[in-house]
Amino acid sequence: MSPLKWFPVTFVALLLPVASQAQEFAISKIDFALQESPKMSGSGYDKKVTRPSSWLEVEVTFDWTPRTAEPLYLDDITVNYYILLNNKSKDFPQGALLVGSVNHVNVGQGKGLKSVMYVAPRSLERFFGGKIPNTANQTVSGIGVTITKAGQIVAEGSTSGKGQWWTTYQQTQGYVLNKSETPFAHLAWDYFEAVKGRGAGQ
């Protein structure tokens, strides 16, 4: 497996009070980068790609520090991503706002917990007129993130702007993928929080 190509961009999330439970949850950082498709080889498989495409990776760092010792784990939380592309055009005068959510299970108490979502290379090509931008900064105009528990927003953050600015944009669903839906599924298994699967014990 060859090293992944990084174009790192890091932002400290703007934290806003959103609910009584917000003291237990906090979004501390939102990173985004262009990552090349990972190269993997297998016996008897001869398909080769000379030039790997770039995925947009958005990584969120958050804390869950409840005021009580119990529970030690949460059954389910949802991290919602609002990714504003820097692709202003006739079809998207303000840029396309891509929206997606991921459910994490068995989330333990602690700081520095990780969530991640991706936008596929072909999707980026589609929204940028057939060519993926060279850098993450050229790709993304802004990112908003919220965490919900039992349907209630318990934390939110953004790389820019104040309040839930993403609510003023037309949302485009279906292009933001969780890690298990990408070729990165088996990489950094212990780095990110587990994604809710179809079977028990995921």
C-alpha positions in Angstrom: 0.0 0.0 0.0 1.5 3.3 -1.0 1.4 6.4 1.3 -1.7 8.5 0.9 -1.3 12.0 -0.5 -2.3 14.7 2.0 -3.4 18.3 1.4 -4.2 19.0 5.1 -6.3 21.9 6.1 -7.2 22.3 9.8 -9.8 24.6 11.4 -10.7 25.0 15.0 -14.5 24.6 15.2 -16.5 27.5 16.4 -18.4 26.2 19.4 -21.9 27.4 20.1 -24.3 26.7 23.0 -27.2 24.6 21.5 -28.8 22.6 24.3 -28.6 21.7 28.0 -26.6 18.6 27.0 -24.1 20.7 25.1 -21.8 20.8 28.1 -21.3 17.1 27.7 -20.4 17.3 24.0 -18.0 19.6 22.2 -16.6 19.7 18.6 -13.0 20.8 18.9 -11.7 20.5 15.4 -12.7 20.1 11.8 -10.1 18.9 9.3 -10.4 18.4 5.6 -8.0 17.1 2.9 -7.8 15.6 -0.5 -6.8 11.9 -0.2 -5.8 9.7 -3.0 -7.6 6.4 -3.4 -5.6 3.8 -1.4 -3.6 1.3 -3.5 -4.2 -2.3 -2.6 -3.0 -5.5 -4.2 -4.3 -9.0 -4.2 -3.2 -12.3 -5.5 -4.5 -13.0 -9.0 -6.0 -9.5 -9.3 -4.3 -7.6 -12.2 -6.4 -4.4 -12.3 -4.1 -1.4 -12.0 -4.6 2.3 -11.8 -1.8 4.5 -13.0 -3.2 7.7 -11.5 -5.3 7.4 -8.4 -8.2 9.9 -8.0 -8.7 12.2 -5.0 -11.4 11.9 -2.4 -12.5 14.7 -0.2 -12.1 13.6 3.4 -13.7 15.5 6.3 -12.6 14.5 9.8 -14.2 15.8 13.0 -12.7 15.6 16.5 -15.2 15.8 19.3 -15.4 15.1 23.1 -18.0 13.4 25.2 -17.4 14.2 28.9 -20.6 13.7 30.9 -20.9 15.0 34.4 -21.6 11.5 35.8 -19.6 8.3 35.7 -22.4 6.4 34.0 -23.1 5.5 31.3 -19.6 4.6 30.1 -20.9 4.2 26.5 -23.6 5.6 24.3 -25.6 3.3 22.1 -25.9 5.7 19.2 -25.1 9.3 18.2 -25.4 11.0 14.8 -22.8 13.3 13.3 -24.3 15.5 10.6 -22.0 17.0 7.9 -22.7 20.2 5.8 -20.0 20.6 3.2 -20.2 23.8 1.1 -18.2 23.3 -2.1 -16.3 26.2 -3.7 -18.0 25.7 -7.0 -20.2 28.7 -7.6 -21.8 28.4 -11.0 -25.1 29.0 -12.9 -26.5 25.8 -11.3 -25.1 26.6 -7.8 -24.9 30.4 -7.4 -23.8 30.0 -3.8 -21.9 26.7 -4.2 -23.3 23.2 -3.7 -24.1 22.3 -0.1 -23.5 18.5 0.2 -25.2 17.0 3.3 -24.7 13.6 4.9 -24.9 11.9 8.3 -23.2 9.0 10.0 -24.4 7.0 13.1 -21.7 6.0 15.5 -22.3 3.2 18.1 -20.6 2.2 21.3 -19.1 5.7 21.8 -17.1 5.8 25.0 -16.5 8.7 27.3 -13.4 10.7 26.4 -11.8 13.5 24.5 -10.4 13.4 21.0 -13.0 11.1 19.5 -13.0 10.9 15.7 -15.7 10.9 13.0 -15.1 11.0 9.2 -17.0 11.3 6.0 -16.0 11.4 2.3 -17.0 12.8 -1.1 -16.0 10.5 -4.0 -13.8 11.6 -6.9 -16.5 11.2 -9.5 -18.8 13.3 -7.4 -16.2 16.0 -7.1 -15.7 15.9 -10.9 -19.4 16.3 -11.4 -19.7 19.4 -9.2 -16.5 21.0 -10.6 -17.2 20.6 -14.3 -15.2 17.5 -14.9 -12.0 18.3 -13.0 -11.2 17.9 -9.3 -9.5 21.0 -7.8 -5.8 20.7 -6.9 -6.1 21.5 -3.3 -8.6 21.1 -0.4 -8.9 24.9 -0.1 -9.9 25.2 -3.7 -12.5 22.5 -3.1 -14.3 23.6 0.1 -15.8 26.9 1.0 -17.0 26.0 4.4 -18.0 23.1 6.6 -20.6 22.9 9.4 -21.1 19.9 11.7 -23.7 19.0 14.3 -24.0 16.1 16.7 -27.4 14.8 17.6 -28.4 12.4 20.4 -32.0 11.0 20.5 -32.9 13.6 17.8 -31.6 16.6 19.8 -28.6 18.7 18.7 -26.1 18.5 21.5 -23.1 20.2 19.8 -22.2 22.1 16.7 -19.2 23.6 15.0 -18.1 25.3 11.8 -15.0 26.2 9.9 -16.4 29.7 9.3 -19.4 31.9 9.9 -21.7 32.1 12.9 -24.8 30.1 13.7 -26.2 27.4 11.5 -25.4 29.2 8.3 -26.0 26.0 6.3 -29.7 26.2 6.9 -29.9 29.1 4.4 -28.6 26.9 1.5 -30.4 24.4 -0.6 -29.2 21.0 0.5 -28.0 18.2 -1.8 -28.2 14.7 -0.4 -26.6 11.5 -1.5 -23.0 12.5 -2.2 -21.4 12.3 1.3 -20.3 8.8 2.2 -19.4 7.2 5.5 -16.1 5.4 5.8 -17.6 1.9 5.4 -18.9 3.0 1.9 -15.4 3.8 0.6 -12.1 2.1 -0.1 -10.8 3.5 3.2 -13.2 1.2 5.1 -10.5 -1.1 6.4 -7.9 1.6 7.1 -7.3 3.1 10.5 -9.9 0.8 12.0 -9.2 1.8 15.6 -8.8 5.6 14.9 -12.4 6.4 14.2 -15.6 5.7 16.1 -17.5 2.6 14.9 -20.1 3.1 12.3 -23.6 1.5 12.8 -23.8 -1.7 10.8 -26.6 -4.0 9.8 -25.6 -6.8 12.3 -25.3 -6.8 16.1 -22.0 -6.0 17.7 -20.8 -3.6 15.1 
